[in-house]
Amino acid sequence: GKWAEVRDNHFNSGVNKNSLRIIESAAFMMTLGDEPFEMELMDLRDDREKLQSYARSSIHGKVYDFWFDKSFNINVGTNGRVGRWYLQPR
């Protein structure tokens, strides 16, 4: 497929090969985002749009900046908030 072709062309030697080896052998990924994670606990019921924006940012980001085959990703927004998803008991 396309990914195999790209991998052969761009990750076959040098720094790219070494970088990919390090990424693939890591237990998890930490992503430092380029935008803040805007969310306050009180917004959970009051602002659905803000909740959806937070979920998108913290769960899958822009897609190209996450490594989805890892057991988990730690995602940090520019305001220092960590992207994680958890449910609060009612």
Backbone hydrogen bonds in HBPLUS format (Angstrom, degrees):
<---DONOR---> <-ACCEPTOR-->    atom                        ^
c    i                          cat <-CA-CA->   ^        H-A-AA   ^      H-
h    n   atom  resd res      DA  || num        DHA   H-A  angle D-A-AA Bond
n    s   type  num  typ     dist DA aas  dist angle  dist       angle   num
A0005-GLU N   A0001-GLY O   3.13 MM   4  6.45 154.4  2.20 149.4 156.7     1
A0006-VAL N   A0002-LYS O   2.90 MM   4  6.20 163.5  1.93 157.4 161.6     2
A0007-ARG N   A0003-TRP O   2.80 MM   4  5.95 163.1  1.83 152.8 158.1     3
A0008-ASP N   A0004-ALA O   2.95 MM   4  6.13 161.3  1.99 145.0 149.7     4
A0009-ASN N   A0005-GLU O   2.99 MM   4  6.18 156.2  2.05 147.7 154.4     5
A0010-HIS N   A0006-VAL O   2.81 MM   4  5.84 155.6  1.87 156.8 162.3     6
A0011-PHE N   A0007-ARG O   2.87 MM   4  4.96 149.4  1.97 135.1 140.4     7
A0017-LYS N   A0013-SER O   3.38 MM   4  4.85 159.0  2.42 112.8 113.7     8
A0018-ASN N   A0014-GLY O   3.10 MM   4  6.43 165.1  2.13 155.1 159.4     9
A0019-SER N   A0015-VAL O   2.80 MM   4  5.93 160.5  1.84 153.1 159.0    10
A0020-LEU N   A0016-ASN O   2.96 MM   4  6.07 164.0  1.99 148.2 152.3    11
A0021-ARG N   A0017-LYS O   3.01 MM   4  6.20 155.7  2.08 146.2 153.0    12
A0022-ILE N   A0018-ASN O   3.05 MM   4  6.31 157.3  2.11 148.3 153.7    13
A0023-ILE N   A0019-SER O   2.98 MM   4  6.25 164.4  2.00 153.0 157.1    14
A0024-GLU N   A0020-LEU O   2.85 MM   4  5.98 168.5  1.86 154.0 157.4    15
A0025-SER N   A0021-ARG O   3.06 MM   4  6.13 136.1  2.26 139.5 150.0    16
A0026-ALA N   A0023-ILE O   3.23 MM   3  5.34 155.7  2.30 104.2 111.5    17
A0029-MET N   A0072-PHE O   3.39 MM  43  6.88 157.8  2.44 146.9 153.0    18
A0074-ILE N   A0029-MET O   2.76 MM  45  6.20 161.3  1.80 156.3 162.7    19
A0031-THR N   A0074-ILE O   2.74 MM  43  6.19 159.0  1.78 161.7 169.2    20
A0076-VAL N   A0031-THR O   2.86 MM  45  6.17 169.5  1.87 172.5 176.0    21
A0033-GLY N   A0076-VAL O   2.69 MM  43  5.73 159.5  1.73 161.3 168.1    22
A0078-THR N   A0035-GLU O   3.13 MM  43  5.25 158.9  2.18 102.4 108.8    23
A0043-ASP N   A0040-GLU O   2.93 MM   3  5.40 150.1  2.02 113.8 123.1    24
A0044-LEU N   A0041-LEU O   3.24 MM   3  5.75 165.8  2.26 115.3 119.4    25
A0047-ASP N   A0043-ASP O   3.01 MM   4  5.28 171.9  2.01 144.1 143.2    26
A0051-LEU N   A0047-ASP O   3.05 MM   4  6.35 154.6  2.12 149.7 157.6    27
A0052-GLN N   A0048-ARG O   2.89 MM   4  6.15 159.2  1.94 152.1 156.9    28
A0053-SER N   A0049-GLU O   2.97 MM   4  6.19 155.8  2.03 146.0 152.8    29
A0054-TYR N   A0050-LYS O   2.94 MM   4  6.14 160.1  1.98 147.9 153.1    30
A0055-ALA N   A0051-LEU O   2.91 MM   4  6.13 161.5  1.94 150.5 155.8    31
A0056-ARG N   A0052-GLN O   2.94 MM   4  6.15 163.6  1.97 148.7 152.9    32
A0057-SER N   A0053-SER O   2.99 MM   4  6.18 166.8  2.01 150.8 154.5    33
A0058-SER N   A0054-TYR O   2.85 MM   4  5.96 167.0  1.87 157.1 160.7    34
A0059-ILE N   A0055-ALA O   2.87 MM   4  5.63 151.3  1.96 147.5 153.8    35
A0060-HIS N   A0056-ARG O   3.18 MM   4  5.69 154.1  2.25 133.6 141.3    36
A0061-GLY N   A0056-ARG O   2.84 MM   5  5.84 121.1  2.19 152.3 160.1    37
A0063-VAL N   A0060-HIS O   2.95 MM   3  5.51 148.1  2.06 147.4 153.5    38
A0066-PHE N   A0063-VAL O   3.40 MM   3  5.64 170.8  2.41 113.2 113.4    39
A0083-GLY N   A0075-ASN O   2.41 MM   8  4.78 172.9  1.42 161.6 163.5    40
A0077-GLY N   A0081-ARG O   2.86 MM   4  5.39 168.0  1.87 161.3 163.1    41
A0080-GLY N   A0077-GLY O   2.94 MM   3  5.32 157.2  1.99 118.3 120.1    42
